[in-house]
Amino acid sequence: MHRRALGFVLAPVGGRSLRSGVVHPSHHLTRATCCSEIGRRRCRRMRTPRPTDRTRCRPLRMAASDPTASSAAGTPEPTAKAVAQRTVLALAVACWYAANIAFNIVNKMLMKFFPLFITITAVQMLSGAAISLFLWTTRLHRFQRATAADLRKIYPLALAHLFGNLFTNYSLRQMAVSFTHVVKASEPFFSVVLAKMFLPGAAFTWPIYASLVPIVVGVVMASITEVSFNWPGFLTAVASNVSFQSRNVLSKKFMKGVSFDDVNLFGWISCLAAATAAPLALLCDGARYAAVWGAAAAGGGAARLLLMLFSCGVLHYLYNQFSYIVLQRVSPVSHSIGNTVKRVAVIASSVLFFRNPVSSQNMVGTAVALAGVAVYSRVKSQRGGNSNAPSKG
């Protein structure tokens, strides 16, 4: 009976089953092997503990206590590429600030005994073009060819860049470096006013208008007690705001539409601006070159004049190039905030270097104006500011 029951379980061996009642010697080995295998399986089932609630929760507890698992399940850690991008951005901002501070100091010193601001601007444009051509011809940077259609798009940027620097240089010649940058910090106010005047349907939220109040109040407070204040210098500083604002917006839109990188874009802007500035300088300042150069040579400052012109041109290229590098990697609002912090550094360094007399009211007005610019940038980034105005990119 026991043999018959086992015969139903075991598979047929050698063509005959155990139900036939005939068992060959080989079948005894098969039967023993199968029985031992069944026994081992039953033992493993008996030894293996059934998962309880405590054992089911154990992997979850381990994952919660493991920092590696929690970081993988939560926010991922920054990759090496992201860290490298942040490092490049930080270095670009630092170089932008350092080059701009040095440029403003050297430029102001140059204006004292070489007052031809149009020629100085042309030298700055020519320096940018020369450095760009050097990078292209030596293959230190990849050259990107511009078509005629590309040049037509770039030329408005070049004009805005040229006139923005012309107005800035004239303002620096007329007023102190610190006060020129206080006035230039009022760029958001004139941006909103011009948008309301010339852009149909432009609308701004009330926090944007409220943030303009400390900007205006701060500039007025600083202007009242400014020793070097004069209207030509003040108005040209305002005009430079308009030019540079249009350049930043147009360049951001242009960089989205084409594949030029920051070095090539600024190189083409410099070449077109230099081609426009050089004839303008010869036309306006050419008759005074001999007299100004003779006065510099008579005082033994010819070599110093050449060195300062060269340094001014190189620093101008560097700070503008780093500004474009930063602008391509951040939003226009972030670039505006960075520009505000840069003005604080320029104002402080110029006051310390030139020892300009600064009253307490002037310092308070400067602080209020710069704080208003920071609030304006913050509010605009959070609320969108102008819903109908063209996007800055």
Secondary structure as the mmCIF struct_conf table of DSSP 4:
data_model
#
loop_
_struct_conf.conf_type_id
_struct_conf.id
_struct_conf.beg_label_comp_id
_struct_conf.beg_label_asym_id
_struct_conf.beg_label_seq_id
_struct_conf.end_label_comp_id
_struct_conf.end_label_asym_id
_struct_conf.end_label_seq_id
HELX_RH_AL_P HELX_RH_AL_P1 HIS A 2 VAL A 9
BEND BEND1 LEU A 10 LEU A 10
HELX_LH_PP_P HELX_LH_PP_P1 ALA A 11 PRO A 12
STRN STRN1 VAL A 13 VAL A 13
TURN_TY1_P TURN_TY1_P1 GLY A 14 GLY A 15
STRN STRN2 ARG A 16 ARG A 16
HELX_RH_3T_P HELX_RH_3T_P1 LEU A 18 SER A 20
BEND BEND2 GLY A 21 GLY A 21
HELX_RH_AL_P HELX_RH_AL_P2 PRO A 25 ARG A 47
BEND BEND3 THR A 48 THR A 48
HELX_LH_PP_P HELX_LH_PP_P2 PRO A 49 PRO A 51
HELX_RH_AL_P HELX_RH_AL_P3 ASP A 53 SER A 65
HELX_RH_AL_P HELX_RH_AL_P4 PRO A 67 ALA A 73
BEND BEND4 GLY A 74 THR A 75
HELX_LH_PP_P HELX_LH_PP_P3 PRO A 76 THR A 79
HELX_RH_AL_P HELX_RH_AL_P5 ALA A 80 PHE A 113
HELX_RH_AL_P HELX_RH_AL_P6 PHE A 117 THR A 137
TURN_TY1_P TURN_TY1_P2 THR A 138 ARG A 139
BEND BEND5 LEU A 140 HIS A 141
HELX_RH_AL_P HELX_RH_AL_P7 ALA A 148 GLN A 174
BEND BEND6 MET A 175 MET A 175
HELX_RH_AL_P HELX_RH_AL_P8 VAL A 177 LYS A 184
TURN_TY1_P TURN_TY1_P3 ALA A 185 SER A 186
HELX_RH_AL_P HELX_RH_AL_P9 GLU A 187 PHE A 198
BEND BEND7 LEU A 199 LEU A 199
TURN_TY1_P TURN_TY1_P4 PRO A 200 GLY A 201
STRN STRN3 PHE A 204 PHE A 204
HELX_RH_AL_P HELX_RH_AL_P10 TRP A 206 ILE A 224
TURN_TY1_P TURN_TY1_P5 THR A 225 THR A 225
TURN_TY1_P TURN_TY1_P6 VAL A 227 SER A 228
HELX_RH_AL_P HELX_RH_AL_P11 TRP A 231 GLY A 257
BEND BEND8 VAL A 258 VAL A 258
HELX_RH_AL_P HELX_RH_AL_P12 ASP A 262 ASP A 285
HELX_RH_3T_P HELX_RH_3T_P2 GLY A 286 ARG A 288
HELX_RH_AL_P HELX_RH_AL_P13 TYR A 289 ALA A 298
TURN_TY1_P TURN_TY1_P7 GLY A 299 GLY A 300
HELX_RH_AL_P HELX_RH_AL_P14 ALA A 302 ARG A 329
BEND BEND9 VAL A 330 VAL A 330
HELX_RH_AL_P HELX_RH_AL_P15 PRO A 332 PHE A 354
TURN_TY1_P TURN_TY1_P8 ARG A 355 ARG A 355
HELX_RH_AL_P HELX_RH_AL_P16 SER A 360 ARG A 383
BEND BEND10 GLY A 385 GLY A 385
STRN STRN4 ASN A 386 ASN A 386
BEND BEND11 SER A 387 ALA A 389
HELX_LH_PP_P HELX_LH_PP_P4 PRO A 390 SER A 391
#
